[in-house]
Amino acid sequence: MLKTLKRTVKLESDFLNEWKYRVLREVEEYQRKFVNEMIEVILSEALQTTRKKLHERFYSDYKEKYPFLPSRVIEGAYIVAGRIVKSFRERRKKGLTRKDKPEYKRVMITIPNMVNWKFNKVSVSVLTHKGWVEIPLKFTKQFVHYIYEGWRVSQELKLRLVGRKVLVWLTFEKEVEVESKEGNYISIDVNENNVTLATFENFKLKELRRYETGLGRIVVNYSLRREEITKGHSTKDQLVKKKLRKLRERERKTDVLRKTVKRVVELARDLRAKVIVGKFSSRSKEKMESNKNDKLRHRIHQWSVVKFVDMLKTQAIDVDEVSESYTSSINPFNGEKLRKGKQVVEKVIRVFNPYLMTGTAHEGGGIKVFKVNARYLESGEVLLERDSIAPLNLVRKVDGRVLVFPSTSPNELRVTVYDPLRGVPVAELKVIKSKEKLRHG
């Protein structure tokens, strides 16, 4: 199966001379004007946001009014307007909008295809109403990698003026062959503080892994820090703004997820497995928003799932999304409903990581302590580790078979806890165990 991978690279240009800057500024102002006008028309006339409908409605009118402008400036404007209105309508349905219509302020010049722009590996040339404008690019290692590793530049170009420089977004594409062996699966469930996955080989359960991401704790801690910084001060205060800018919450969260995705991709390639993830539904999570703390948990889960799945889709692996309804409330081994009211209180485990206890660190007592939260649900005579239930049920939805244990005794099944930053196991938890012998591995 062929899969098209896409990567976007953000580049900075050299300083522009006065003529180039003035011409691009005029194009920017035209785009700002066109997009805001088109947004108003689309909403007032209840137009569809498909490219064909927008072209029929706007292209001829604007080409007649502004014959001196290149066609792709007009085309880029209605494409941007359509995207903004589509997003606005979706947010309005969820009650997340405060205004009657969106406003296009932070302008990004969008040129939808390579008829009106050229790329020659060292610069980008754009056709404007005053002729071709060449924008020399500053090289980065990432940029050089995509140029010389078989990637091709896609059609759309995005530019933004920042002072006398231009930020350029180039998208590279590459087709790769993706293989998956029948009966080999990796099912994944994204939780607040961990990503739990089950691996299947020849339709048989092979292993359960749990990557401790700690995203929930990161979000809560940053929330408390922001509250501390802004307490008694306005967010418009320059000192407060400076302190808030120094917080790196998004970068830290993205880094953890990126490393976790890397571990999953390596495992999927080794097994030639198809990756199965739960399809996130905002409606199914609305019941979590009963109070402030639940809203915070909802935001953590929503951001983690959407971002994690998007990252997986950009990799050279076979990814399939399935509904995650009832995957956490059904016993995957007998199909019976789990009683969440019988949940055992969380147990915090402190694990001395043997993989980090080497050399002088071991001798000096510099041992890493790793905290793991294990939650168990009662099901008849056994307790199930809660975060391991959903990935097992996801595979049942795809394959439809009854789960088969890798050994004769279900009590021997364990979930291995991993540190995603280093990719090493740090602990083992029993998944199914007797209620009288509830102990952590």
RODO-2510 file (C-alpha; in nm, 4 decimals, decimal comma):
residues 441
     n   res          X          Y          Z
     1     m     0,0000     0,0000     0,0000
     2     l     0,1341     0,3419    -0,0979
     3     k     0,1044     0,6225     0,1559
     4     t     0,1827     0,9902     0,0938
     5     l     0,3777     1,1499     0,3771
     6     k     0,3774     1,5261     0,4245
     7     r     0,6192     1,7433     0,6196
     8     t     0,6028     2,1226     0,6552
     9     v     0,9232     2,3222     0,6981
    10     k     0,9276     2,6777     0,8309
    11     l     1,2096     2,8894     0,6862
    12     e     1,3274     3,2467     0,7281
    13     s     1,4391     3,4688     0,4428
    14     d     1,7254     3,7156     0,4233
    15     f     1,6436     4,0870     0,4628
    16     l     1,4333     4,2200     0,1755
    17     n     1,5158     4,5363    -0,0120
    18     e     1,2681     4,8249    -0,0153
    19     w     1,1020     4,7300    -0,3455
    20     k     1,0458     4,3622    -0,2549
    21     y     0,9109     4,4555     0,0873
    22     r     0,6695     4,7145    -0,0557
    23     v     0,5351     4,4783    -0,3247
    24     l     0,4755     4,1910    -0,0804
    25     r     0,3119     4,4317     0,1661
    26     e     0,0657     4,5373    -0,1057
    27     v    -0,0163     4,1710    -0,1826
    28     e    -0,0690     4,1141     0,1903
    29     e    -0,3134     4,4050     0,2137
    30     y    -0,5069     4,2797    -0,0894
    31     q    -0,5348     3,9356     0,0682
    32     r    -0,6530     4,0805     0,4005
    33     k    -0,9223     4,2822     0,2226
    34     f    -1,0364     3,9957    -0,0035
    35     v    -1,0550     3,7335     0,2725
    36     n    -1,2599     3,9527     0,5081
    37     e    -1,5018     4,0428     0,2267
    38     m    -1,5369     3,6786     0,1226
    39     i    -1,5987     3,5633     0,4812
    40     e    -1,8907     3,8052     0,5091
    41     v    -2,0395     3,6896     0,1761
    42     i    -2,0018     3,3181     0,2566
    43     l    -2,1804     3,3596     0,5902
    44     s    -2,4553     3,5937     0,4617
    45     e    -2,5335     3,3717     0,1614
    46     a    -2,4819     3,0437     0,3530
    47     l    -2,2408     2,9209     0,0854
    48     q    -2,0684     2,5841     0,0928
    49     t    -1,6945     2,6026     0,1579
    50     t    -1,5927     2,3625    -0,1201
    51     r    -1,3270     2,4930    -0,3555
    52     k    -1,5539     2,4537    -0,6603
    53     k    -1,8426     2,6560    -0,5109
    54     l    -1,6124     2,9339    -0,3901
    55     h    -1,4416     2,9564    -0,7296
    56     e    -1,7784     2,9908    -0,9051
    57     r    -1,8903     3,2622    -0,6635
    58     f    -1,5772     3,4799    -0,6346
    59     y    -1,3201     3,4289    -0,9092
    60     s    -1,4916     3,6071    -1,2003
    61     d    -1,6076     3,9031    -0,9885
    62     y    -1,2674     3,9712    -0,8355
    63     k    -1,0802     3,9112    -1,1605
    64     e    -1,3004     4,1739    -1,3256
    65     k    -1,2431     4,4262    -1,0438
    66     y    -0,8680     4,3577    -1,0097
    67     p    -0,7412     4,2449    -1,3541
    68     f    -0,3830     4,3446    -1,2680
    69     l    -0,3557     4,0860    -0,9862
    70     p    -0,2276     3,7325    -1,0579
    71     s    -0,5075     3,4760    -1,0565
    72     r    -0,3574     3,2777    -0,7702
    73     v    -0,3810     3,5722    -0,5293
    74     i    -0,7608     3,5659    -0,5709
    75     e    -0,7686     3,1876    -0,5589
    76     g    -0,5597     3,1805    -0,2408
    77     a    -0,7937     3,4354    -0,0785
    78     y    -1,1120     3,2327    -0,1254
    79     i    -0,9361     2,9120    -0,0145
    80     v    -0,8290     3,0821     0,3117
    81     a    -1,1773     3,2324     0,3587
    82     g    -1,3362     2,8899     0,3092
    83     r    -1,1092     2,7301     0,5703
    84     i    -1,1798     3,0047     0,8242
    85     v    -1,5580     2,9830     0,7772
    86     k    -1,5551     2,6031     0,7964
    87     s    -1,3675     2,6166     1,1276
    88     f    -1,5956     2,8954     1,2545
    89     r    -1,9110     2,6962     1,1763
    90     e    -1,7787     2,3902     1,3568
    91     r    -1,6892     2,5945     1,6648
    92     r    -2,0257     2,7741     1,6576
    93     k    -2,2094     2,4389     1,6686
    94     k    -2,0198     2,3573     1,9882
    95     g    -2,0966     2,6995     2,1377
    96     l    -1,7317     2,8081     2,1373
    97     t    -1,7738     3,1370     1,9450
    98     r    -1,8437     3,4836     2,0866
    99     k    -1,8701     3,6872     1,7652
   100     d    -2,1144     3,6763     1,4749
   101     k    -1,8332     3,6300     1,2245
   102     p    -1,4583     3,5644     1,2301
   103     e    -1,2053     3,8343     1,1429
   104     y    -0,8885     3,7766     0,9424
   105     k    -0,6141     3,9758     1,1172
   106     r    -0,2873     3,7835     1,1071
   107     v    -0,2445     3,7637     0,7313
   108     m    -0,0609     3,4781     0,5631
   109     i    -0,0156     3,5103     0,1859
   110     t    -0,1356     3,1803     0,0383
   111     i    -0,0546     3,0721    -0,3182
   112     p    -0,2356     2,7437    -0,3917
   113     n    -0,0304     2,6026    -0,6804
   114     m     0,3049     2,6386    -0,8570
   115     v     0,1734     2,8307    -1,1584
   116     n     0,2490     3,1578    -0,9787
   117     w     0,5546     3,0588    -0,7752
   118     k     0,8854     2,8782    -0,8301
   119     f     1,1336     2,6961    -0,6096
   120     n     1,4994     2,6443    -0,7044
   121     k     1,6393     2,4979    -0,3770
   122     v     1,8008     2,8252    -0,2645
   123     s     1,5120     3,0706    -0,3068
   124     v     1,1400     3,1068    -0,3712
   125     s     1,0118     3,3353    -0,6499
   126     v     0,6550     3,4687    -0,6333
   127     l     0,4564     3,6278    -0,9173
   128     t     0,2961     3,9559    -0,8067
   129     h     0,1199     4,2477    -0,9751
   130     k     0,4651     4,4121    -1,0097
   131     g     0,6420     4,1079    -1,1543
   132     w     0,8443     3,8246    -1,0017
   133     v     0,9797     3,8740    -0,6495
   134     e     1,2675     3,6455    -0,5462
   135     i     1,2950     3,5550    -0,1762
   136     p     1,6362     3,4053    -0,0793
   137     l     1,6084     3,1389     0,1936
   138     k     1,8242     3,0612     0,4972
   139     f     1,9154     2,6931     0,5095
   140     t     1,8455     2,4577     0,8002
   141     k     1,9472     2,0924     0,8503
   142     q     1,5839     1,9855     0,8236
   143     f     1,5435     2,1763     0,4963
   144     v     1,8578     2,0192     0,3439
   145     h     1,7398     1,6722     0,4510
   146     y     1,4100     1,7017     0,2627
   147     i     1,5739     1,8475    -0,0492
   148     y     1,8289     1,5683    -0,0924
   149     e     1,6370     1,2662     0,0465
   150     g     1,3837     1,2194    -0,2320
   151     w     1,1091     1,4549    -0,1091
   152     r     0,9248     1,6827    -0,3543
   153     v     0,7751     2,0255    -0,2901
   154     s     0,3941     2,0305    -0,2866
   155     q     0,1798     2,2880    -0,4648
   156     e     0,0797     2,5277    -0,1856
   157     l     0,3077     2,8047    -0,0588
   158     k     0,2511     3,0219     0,2500
   159     l     0,4294     3,3485     0,3317
   160     r     0,4126     3,5912     0,6223
   161     l     0,5892     3,9264     0,6488
   162     v     0,7696     3,9827     0,9786
   163     g     0,9474     4,3163     0,9678
   164     r     1,1799     4,3217     0,6668
   165     k     1,1964     3,9422     0,6522
   166     v     0,9569     3,6752     0,5256
   167     l     0,8612     3,3499     0,7002
   168     v     0,8120     3,0787     0,4371
   169     w     0,6210     2,7530     0,4887
   170     l     0,7143     2,4824     0,2369
   171     t     0,5390     2,1453     0,2385
   172     f     0,7318     1,8400     0,1172
   173     e     0,5704     1,5137     0,0027
   174     k     0,6982     1,1607    -0,0429
   175     e     0,5280     0,8334    -0,1339
   176     v     0,6344     0,5298     0,0685
   177     e     0,5373     0,1639     0,0645
   178     v     0,3599     0,0600     0,3862
   179     e     0,3327    -0,3107     0,4698
   180     s     0,1289    -0,4776     0,7429
   181     k     0,1059    -0,8504     0,8097
   182     e    -0,2399    -0,9977     0,8622
   183     g    -0,3041    -1,0755     1,2258
   184     n    -0,0391    -0,8328     1,3552
   185     y    -0,1898    -0,5340     1,5379
   186     i    -0,0882    -0,2618     1,7804
   187     s    -0,3904    -0,1083     1,9527
   188     i    -0,3429     0,2164     2,1444
   189     d    -0,5381     0,4022     2,4104
   190     v    -0,4268     0,7556     2,5053
   191     n    -0,4904     0,8522     2,8685
   192     e    -0,4123     1,1583     3,0762
   193     n    -0,0760     1,0404     3,2060
   194     n     0,0074     0,7405     2,9893
   195     v    -0,0255     0,5791     2,6486
   196     t    -0,1165     0,2097     2,6781
   197     l    -0,0804    -0,0278     2,3849
   198     a    -0,1395    -0,3987     2,3188
   199     t     0,0626    -0,5869     2,0585
   200     f    -0,0802    -0,8857     1,8702
   201     e     0,1107    -1,1319     1,6563
   202     n    -0,0753    -1,3895     1,4432
   203     f    -0,4004    -1,2821     1,6155
   204     k    -0,2558    -1,3672     1,9596
   205     l    -0,1898    -1,1199     2,2376
   206     k     0,1861    -1,0864     2,2724
   207     e     0,2544    -0,7952     2,5041
   208     l     0,1029    -0,4990     2,6862
   209     r     0,3053    -0,1791     2,7133
   210     r     0,2383     0,1415     2,8987
   211     y     0,4379     0,4586     2,8261
   212     e     0,4257     0,6991     3,1197
   213     t     0,3907     1,0404     2,9523
   214     g     0,2862     1,2409     3,2593
   215     l     0,0955     1,4892     3,0384
   216     g    -0,1832     1,5321     3,2932
   217     r     0,0618     1,6321     3,5635
   218     i     0,2400     1,8704     3,3222
   219     v    -0,0873     2,0486     3,2351
   220     v    -0,1978     2,0798     3,5988
   221     n     0,1426     2,2095     3,7112
   222     y     0,1552     2,4709     3,4352
   223     s    -0,2012     2,5750     3,5177
   224     l    -0,0955     2,6386     3,8773
   225     r     0,2136     2,8303     3,7628
   226     r     0,0075     3,0557     3,5349
   227     e    -0,2362     3,1207     3,8180
   228     e     0,0541     3,2125     4,0465
   229     i     0,2100     3,4501     3,7903
   230     t    -0,1161     3,6339     3,7131
   231     k    -0,2453     3,6519     4,0726
   232     g    -0,3227     4,0154     4,1509
   233     h    -0,1858     4,1351     3,8142
   234     s    -0,3284     4,2075     3,4726
   235     t    -0,2274     3,9789     3,1874
   236     k    -0,1566     4,2968     2,9868
   237     d     0,1255     4,3881     3,2243
   238     q     0,4602     4,3691     3,0408
   239     l     0,6384     4,1805     3,3203
   240     v     0,3544     3,9275     3,3431
   241     k     0,3609     3,8815     2,9648
   242     k     0,7351     3,8201     2,9767
   243     k     0,6988     3,5546     3,2481
   244     l     0,4136     3,3812     3,0646
   245     r     0,6163     3,3709     2,7424
   246     k     0,8923     3,1836     2,9228
   247     l     0,6577     2,8948     3,0022
   248     r     0,7178     2,6103     2,7572
   249     e     0,4126     2,3909     2,8162
   250     r     0,3301     2,3157     2,4523
   251     e     0,6926     2,2404     2,3654
   252     r     0,7256     1,9975     2,6573
   253     k     0,3994     1,8186     2,5763
   254     t     0,4844     1,7922     2,2073
   255     d     0,8300     1,6577     2,2880
   256     v     0,6878     1,3802     2,5086
   257     l     0,4300     1,2797     2,2475
   258     r     0,6881     1,2882     1,9681
   259     k     0,9155     1,0495     2,1583
   260     t     0,6215     0,8198     2,2356
   261     v     0,5218     0,8141     1,8677
   262     k     0,8808     0,7224     1,7798
   263     r     0,8613     0,4159     2,0094
   264     v     0,5297     0,3076     1,8583
   265     v     0,6584     0,3468     1,5007
   266     e     0,9710     0,1412     1,5766
   267     l     0,7564    -0,1368     1,7248
   268     a     0,5068    -0,1294     1,4342
   269     r     0,7860    -0,1575     1,1769
   270     d     0,9520    -0,4475     1,3599
   271     l     0,6239    -0,6428     1,3749
   272     r     0,4879    -0,5128     1,0407
   273     a     0,1731    -0,4397     1,2401
   274     k    -0,1362    -0,2334     1,1686
   275     v    -0,1822     0,0427     1,4277
   276     i    -0,5339     0,0871     1,5695
   277     v    -0,6302     0,3998     1,7634
   278     g    -0,9573     0,5224     1,9117
   279     k    -1,1404     0,7858     1,7108
   280     f    -1,1865     1,0871     1,9356
   281     s    -1,5414     1,2176     1,9692
   282     s    -1,5964     1,5447     2,1553
   283     r    -1,9597     1,4501     2,2205
   284     s    -1,8627     1,1295     2,3961
   285     k    -1,6436     1,3321     2,6325
   286     e    -1,9007     1,5982     2,7233
   287     k    -2,0118     1,4030     3,0299
   288     m    -1,6642     1,4578     3,1773
   289     e    -1,7310     1,8318     3,2076
   290     s    -1,9411     1,8192     3,5233
   291     n    -1,7020     2,0391     3,7225
   292     k    -1,3842     2,2433     3,6858
   293     n    -1,1429     1,9569     3,7497
   294     d    -1,3240     1,7364     3,4985
   295     k    -1,3033     2,0127     3,2368
   296     l    -0,9291     2,0269     3,2863
   297     r    -0,9027     1,6476     3,2467
   298     h    -1,1176     1,6708     2,9345
   299     r    -0,8862     1,9276     2,7772
   300     i    -0,5817     1,7156     2,8599
   301     h    -0,7358     1,4065     2,7027
   302     q    -0,8707     1,5911     2,3994
   303     w    -0,5390     1,7581     2,3196
   304     s    -0,3386     1,4392     2,3762
   305     v    -0,5565     1,2145     2,1602
   306     v    -0,5905     1,4529     1,8655
   307     k    -0,2215     1,5487     1,8624
   308     f    -0,1019     1,1911     1,9106
   309     v    -0,3199     1,0529     1,6290
   310     d    -0,2137     1,3349     1,3935
   311     m     0,1510     1,2534     1,4623
   312     l     0,0945     0,8817     1,3968
   313     k    -0,0807     0,9504     1,0655
   314     t     0,2245     1,1349     0,9340
   315     q     0,4457     0,8268     0,9821
   316     a     0,5189     0,5477     0,7348
   317     i     0,2875     0,2992     0,9069
   318     d    -0,0686     0,1752     0,8500
   319     v    -0,3026     0,3591     1,0917
   320     d    -0,6744     0,2848     1,1359
   321     e    -0,9188     0,4801     1,3571
   322     v    -1,2138     0,2996     1,5175
   323     s    -1,4855     0,4120     1,7568
   324     e    -1,3735     0,3979     2,1191
   325     s    -1,7286     0,3718     2,2594
   326     y    -1,7598     0,1199     2,5449
   327     t    -1,3955     0,0145     2,5108
   328     s    -1,3252     0,1053     2,8748
   329     s    -1,6409    -0,0443     3,0268
   330     i    -1,6449    -0,3992     2,8834
   331     n    -1,4360    -0,6940     3,0018
   332     p    -1,2362    -0,7930     2,6891
   333     f    -1,2130    -1,1560     2,7988
   334     n    -1,5805    -1,2372     2,8596
   335     g    -1,7752    -0,9376     2,7233
   336     e    -1,9380    -0,8560     3,0604
   337     k    -1,9904    -0,4970     3,1787
   338     l    -1,7350    -0,3701     3,4285
   339     r    -1,8478    -0,2085     3,7514
   340     k    -1,6638     0,1218     3,7715
   341     g    -1,8142     0,1863     4,1136
   342     k    -1,5929    -0,0947     4,2422
   343     q    -1,2711     0,0764     4,1386
   344     v    -0,9826     0,0159     4,3756
   345     v    -0,8086     0,3253     4,5141
   346     e    -0,5012     0,4284     4,3128
   347     k    -0,1745     0,2745     4,4248
   348     v     0,1434     0,4773     4,3760
   349     i     0,4498     0,2672     4,2988
   350     r     0,8066     0,3887     4,3333
   351     v     1,0383     0,1964     4,1078
   352     f     1,4164     0,2068     4,1120
   353     n     1,5069     0,2037     3,7451
   354     p     1,7759    -0,0672     3,6997
   355     y     1,8559     0,0554     3,3450
   356     l     1,9773     0,3887     3,4806
   357     m     2,1682     0,2433     3,7794
   358     t     2,5093     0,2103     3,6142
   359     g     2,8607     0,3325     3,6842
   360     t     2,9145     0,6229     3,9219
   361     a     2,5418     0,7007     3,9370
   362     h     2,4815     0,3620     4,0977
   363     e     2,7756     0,3877     4,3351
   364     g     2,6816     0,7399     4,4414
   365     g     2,3206     0,6447     4,5059
   366     g     2,1855     0,8584     4,2187
   367     i     1,8878     0,6347     4,1492
   368     k     1,5880     0,7561     3,9498
   369     v     1,2505     0,7141     4,1197
   370     f     0,9645     0,6521     3,8759
   371     k     0,6035     0,6932     3,9937
   372     v     0,3297     0,4840     3,8365
   373     n    -0,0422     0,5069     3,9133
   374     a    -0,2236     0,1729     3,8826
   375     r    -0,6063     0,1613     3,8894
   376     y    -0,8010    -0,1633     3,9019
   377     l    -1,1640    -0,2489     3,8224
   378     e    -1,3502    -0,5443     3,9673
   379     s    -1,4821    -0,8114     3,7300
   380     g    -1,6086    -1,1213     3,9031
   381     e    -1,3222    -1,2892     4,0832
   382     v    -1,0444    -1,0802     3,9314
   383     l    -0,9276    -0,7206     3,9055
   384     l    -0,8380    -0,5632     3,5706
   385     e    -0,5793    -0,2845     3,5356
   386     r    -0,8054    -0,0072     3,4045
   387     d    -0,5810     0,1558     3,1418
   388     s    -0,5135    -0,1816     2,9730
   389     i    -0,8793    -0,2579     2,9000
   390     a    -0,9418    -0,0159     2,6087
   391     p    -0,6569    -0,1317     2,3792
   392     l    -0,7732    -0,4925     2,4145
   393     n    -1,1305    -0,4007     2,3247
   394     l    -1,0179    -0,1896     2,0257
   395     v    -0,8691    -0,4990     1,8600
   396     r    -1,1905    -0,6930     1,9187
   397     k    -1,3762    -0,4239     1,7223
   398     v    -1,1416    -0,4617     1,4254
   399     d    -1,0825    -0,8370     1,4247
   400     g    -1,3967    -0,9637     1,6021
   401     r    -1,2149    -1,2571     1,7607
   402     v    -1,1981    -1,3592     2,1256
   403     l    -0,8685    -1,2593     2,2833
   404     v    -0,6145    -1,5389     2,3175
   405     f    -0,3592    -1,5304     2,5969
   406     p     0,0077    -1,5917     2,5123
   407     s     0,0227    -1,8527     2,7922
   408     t    -0,2132    -2,1000     2,9538
   409     s    -0,2629    -1,8876     3,2652
   410     p    -0,4189    -1,5390     3,2391
   411     n    -0,2582    -1,4500     3,5719
   412     e     0,0814    -1,4458     3,3998
   413     l    -0,0194    -1,1584     3,1706
   414     r     0,1617    -0,8380     3,2655
   415     v     0,1835    -0,4798     3,1407
   416     t     0,5368    -0,3454     3,1093
   417     v     0,5781     0,0194     3,2037
   418     y     0,8171     0,2183     2,9820
   419     d     0,9820     0,5585     3,0041
   420     p     0,9089     0,7141     2,6601
   421     l     1,2028     0,9560     2,6820
   422     r     1,4573     0,6728     2,7015
   423     g     1,2555     0,3826     2,5602
   424     v     1,3460     0,1485     2,8473
   425     p     1,1176    -0,0626     3,0719
   426     v     1,1006     0,0519     3,4338
   427     a     0,8372    -0,1727     3,5957
   428     e     0,5841    -0,4513     3,5490
   429     l     0,2188    -0,4550     3,6544
   430     k    -0,0024    -0,7607     3,6561
   431     v    -0,3114    -0,7005     3,4455
   432     i    -0,5365    -0,9749     3,5832
   433     k    -0,4894    -1,0902     3,9417
   434     s    -0,6718    -1,2281     4,2403
   435     k    -0,8415    -0,9736     4,4641
   436     e    -0,6790    -1,1385     4,7684
   437     k    -0,3294    -1,1011     4,6176
   438     l    -0,3303    -0,7489     4,4838
   439     r     0,0362    -0,6633     4,4502
   440     h     0,2373    -0,4602     4,2061
   441     g     0,5205    -0,6203     4,0110
***
